[in-house]
Amino acid sequence: MLTRDEICRLIPHRDPFLWIDEITEVSEQRLRARKTIPADLDVFRGHYPGQPIFPGVLLCEAAMQAGAVLIATQESVTPQPGQAPVATRMNNVKFRQMVKPGDVLDIEVELTERLGDAFFLAAKIRVAGKVAVQLDFACALANV
């Protein structure tokens, strides 16, 4: 299990754009993370006012941040100073359920393939056991 502080040591994301609260499980190929969606997020003022819905693109970002943490925990990955995993593509994105304030995201990311410094991953985010979004994506180590 990794705390928010430990996550911040692994990836460059910070509030208000860090979409992971904790890592609940991590292995060489798979990671599970959790994020509680606060009701007071500024994005809710303009994204369906009065009926707030967490933006799907931010769900994808949460999955990619979890993927970056998974990559950063790989023993075989040795980023150079100033390098971090960055997203290079998303494929097969499917939104299945709306996410509302107060929902808890259960984020699962699996490393499906690695080619040098390119990492291919699959993700599912569930809310209350139901899939909210699933996607395939790729990340590469890059200078940030």
C-alpha positions, -999 to 999 in steps of 0.1 A, spaced: 0 0 0 13 35 -9 2 67 6 -4 100 -12 30 112 -1 47 81 -16 27 85 -48 40 121 -51 75 108 -48 69 85 -79 50 108 -103 50 146 -108 13 152 -104 0 174 -76 -32 190 -64 -54 200 -79 -45 175 -106 -36 144 -86 -64 119 -91 -52 91 -68 -56 90 -31 -38 57 -23 -24 26 -39 -40 -5 -24 -21 -32 -42 9 -33 -65 28 -61 -82 51 -63 -112 22 -64 -137 -8 -49 -119 -18 -20 -96 -50 -10 -78 -56 25 -66 -85 44 -49 -98 79 -53 -128 95 -35 -144 122 -56 -149 153 -34 -182 171 -38 -165 205 -37 -143 201 -68 -143 233 -88 -150 213 -120 -185 206 -108 -195 243 -110 -194 241 -148 -197 204 -157 -235 198 -156 -243 224 -129 -270 212 -106 -264 176 -117 -226 172 -113 -209 145 -133 -172 139 -130 -157 144 -165 -148 112 -184 -115 127 -195 -105 130 -158 -114 93 -153 -90 85 -181 -64 107 -164 -68 89 -131 -62 56 -149 -31 70 -166 -17 84 -134 -22 49 -118 -3 35 -148 25 60 -143 28 48 -107 29 12 -118 57 20 -143 76 40 -116 75 10 -93 91 -14 -119 125 -26 -107 137 -26 -143 128 10 -150 155 35 -143 143 70 -154 170 96 -159 167 128 -138 137 148 -151 121 119 -168 86 106 -160 60 83 -177 38 104 -200 7 92 -220 12 87 -257 -21 72 -267 -56 60 -256 -75 33 -274 -108 15 -270 -122 40 -244 -156 29 -232 -176 50 -207 -201 27 -189 -214 47 -159 -215 83 -147 -194 92 -117 -209 116 -92 -195 136 -62 -188 112 -33 -182 82 -55 -151 61 -48 -131 51 -78 -115 16 -77 -88 19 -103 -71 -12 -118 -43 -10 -142 -24 -39 -158 8 -38 -178 2 -58 -209 34 -52 -228 67 -34 -227 89 -24 -256 119 -6 -244 107 26 -227 72 22 -241 46 7 -218 12 -6 -229 -15 -8 -203 -52 -17 -198 -74 -1 -172 -108 -4 -156 -123 20 -131 -152 7 -111 -176 25 -88 -195 3 -63 -184 -27 -82 -197 -15 -116 -173 -6 -145 -174 32 -151 -147 33 -177 -123 10 -194 -95 18 -217 -62 8 -232 -33 33 -232 4 37 -237 30 56 -218 66 63 -225 95 77 -204 101 113 -215 117 144 -202 92 166 -185 
